[in-house]
Amino acid sequence: MSFKKLDILDEKDKRLRMKCHDVIFPLSKERKKLIQQMIDHLTYSQIEDLSIKYDLRPGMGLAAPQLGINENFFVVVHEYEEGKFHNYVIINPKIVSYSEEKICTSTGEGCLSVNRDIEGIVPRYARVTIEGFDEMGNKVKFRGREELSIAFQHEYDHLNGILFFDRIDKDNPFKDKDNMRMI
């Protein structure tokens, strides 16, 4: 199998600010192939030797608009144990429930479309339940906790034209830091 590095849009690209439309099933062969390329890209980016070999920035999620596709789907590749990954393909997602508890990452969030460090707190729900469809059009439902919950919310935001730094308070980047749990 040959690996092809994906061309990810930069934050300045206006396409990242568009609200996406729902995907219509069945998916084309091209779309299924692209989803597999997204999974491969994210998996390789989290394996040090491969990330160096293919010059990939580590990332665990990628949404369609980051590739210039104005459709409601994203992929999250979560390393749940050293070298073991779980792939989440969520098409036409809806967040159906979330915790009251808020969390944020101690190191700040990053994004494969944002090629700079941005300081500040990005408030996220500690747990979310998300529903949607897989590549075959089957209904799926996932519950994410901690970093997986953050990844789901981050990618879901992309589908609505929202970048993570939009959620950082401009006047006080560390506002409410003491009201949420750092992970």
C-alpha positions in Angstrom: 0.0 0.0 0.0 1.3 3.4 -0.9 0.9 6.3 1.5 0.0 9.7 0.2 0.3 12.7 2.6 -2.9 14.7 2.6 -3.0 18.4 1.7 -4.5 20.1 4.8 -5.8 23.6 4.5 -4.3 26.4 6.5 -6.4 28.4 9.0 -6.3 31.4 6.5 -8.4 29.4 4.0 -12.0 30.7 3.9 -13.3 27.2 3.3 -12.6 26.4 6.9 -15.2 28.9 8.0 -18.1 27.5 6.0 -20.9 25.4 7.6 -20.9 22.0 6.0 -23.8 20.1 4.5 -24.9 16.6 5.2 -23.5 13.7 3.3 -25.8 11.7 1.1 -25.5 7.9 1.1 -24.3 5.7 -0.5 -20.7 7.1 -0.4 -18.7 7.1 -3.6 -15.6 4.9 -3.9 -13.6 8.1 -4.0 -15.1 9.3 -0.6 -14.4 5.9 1.0 -10.9 6.0 -0.3 -10.4 9.5 1.1 -11.7 8.3 4.6 -9.1 5.5 4.5 -6.4 8.0 3.6 -7.5 10.2 6.5 -7.2 7.2 8.9 -3.8 6.3 7.5 -2.5 9.9 7.7 -3.7 10.3 11.4 -2.3 6.8 12.4 1.1 7.4 10.7 1.3 10.9 12.3 1.1 9.3 15.8 3.8 6.7 15.1 7.1 8.5 15.6 9.1 6.7 12.9 6.4 7.2 10.3 5.7 10.8 11.2 9.3 11.6 10.7 9.6 9.5 7.4 6.5 11.2 5.9 7.0 14.6 7.6 3.6 14.5 9.4 2.6 16.7 12.3 1.0 14.5 15.0 -2.8 14.7 15.1 -5.7 12.6 16.2 -8.5 14.1 14.2 -9.3 15.5 10.8 -12.5 16.9 9.4 -13.6 17.1 5.8 -13.4 20.9 5.6 -9.7 20.7 6.4 -9.3 19.0 3.1 -11.5 21.5 1.2 -14.6 19.3 1.3 -17.7 21.0 2.6 -19.3 17.9 4.0 -20.3 16.7 7.5 -17.8 14.1 8.4 -14.7 13.6 10.4 -12.2 10.9 11.4 -10.6 10.5 14.8 -7.8 8.0 15.4 -7.3 7.5 19.1 -4.3 5.8 20.5 -5.8 4.1 23.5 -2.7 2.1 24.3 0.9 2.3 23.0 0.7 1.4 19.3 -3.0 0.4 19.5 -5.5 2.7 17.7 -9.3 2.9 17.5 -10.7 4.6 14.4 -13.8 6.7 14.6 -15.5 7.6 11.3 -18.5 9.8 12.0 -20.7 11.0 9.2 -23.4 13.6 9.7 -22.6 13.7 13.4 -24.8 15.2 16.2 -23.8 15.6 19.8 -26.7 14.2 21.6 -25.6 14.6 25.2 -22.7 16.0 27.2 -21.5 16.3 30.8 -21.9 19.4 33.0 -18.2 19.0 33.9 -15.9 21.1 31.8 -12.3 20.2 31.1 -9.4 21.7 29.1 -6.0 20.5 28.1 -3.0 21.6 30.2 -0.9 22.2 27.0 -3.7 23.9 25.0 -5.3 22.5 21.9 -3.6 22.2 18.5 -5.0 21.7 15.0 -3.5 20.4 11.8 -4.8 23.5 10.1 -3.2 25.9 12.6 0.5 26.1 12.2 1.3 28.2 15.2 1.1 27.9 19.0 -2.0 29.6 20.5 -2.1 30.0 24.3 -5.3 29.8 26.2 -8.1 27.7 27.7 -10.5 25.9 25.3 -13.4 24.9 27.5 -14.8 21.5 26.5 -17.2 19.0 28.0 -15.5 16.1 29.9 -17.9 13.6 28.3 -20.0 13.7 25.1 -22.2 11.2 23.3 -22.2 11.6 19.5 -24.3 9.9 16.9 -24.0 9.6 13.2 -23.3 7.1 10.5 -20.3 5.0 9.4 -19.0 4.7 5.8 -21.7 2.1 5.0 -24.6 4.3 6.2 -25.1 2.3 9.5 -26.1 4.3 12.5 -23.2 4.7 15.1 -23.1 6.1 18.6 -19.9 6.8 20.5 -19.3 8.1 24.0 -16.1 10.0 24.4 -14.3 10.8 27.7 -11.4 13.1 28.4 -9.1 13.5 25.3 -11.5 11.6 23.0 -14.3 13.9 24.1 -12.2 16.9 23.3 -11.3 15.4 19.9 -14.9 14.8 19.0 -15.9 18.4 20.0 -12.9 19.9 18.1 -13.7 18.0 14.9 -17.4 18.7 15.3 -16.6 22.4 15.5 -14.8 22.2 12.1 -18.1 21.2 10.5 -19.6 24.4 11.7 -16.7 26.7 10.6 -15.4 27.0 14.1 -11.6 26.8 14.9 -10.5 26.0 18.5 -9.0 29.4 19.1 -12.5 31.0 18.5 -13.4 29.4 21.9 -10.5 31.1 23.8 -11.6 34.3 25.5 -9.8 37.1 23.6 -9.5 39.5 26.6 -8.6 36.8 29.2 -7.1 33.6 27.5 -7.0 31.7 30.8 -10.5 32.8 32.0 -12.3 30.2 34.1 -9.1 28.0 34.4 -9.9 27.3 38.0 -13.5 26.2 37.2 -12.5 23.3 35.0 -10.3 20.2 35.3 -7.0 20.1 33.4 -6.2 16.9 31.6 
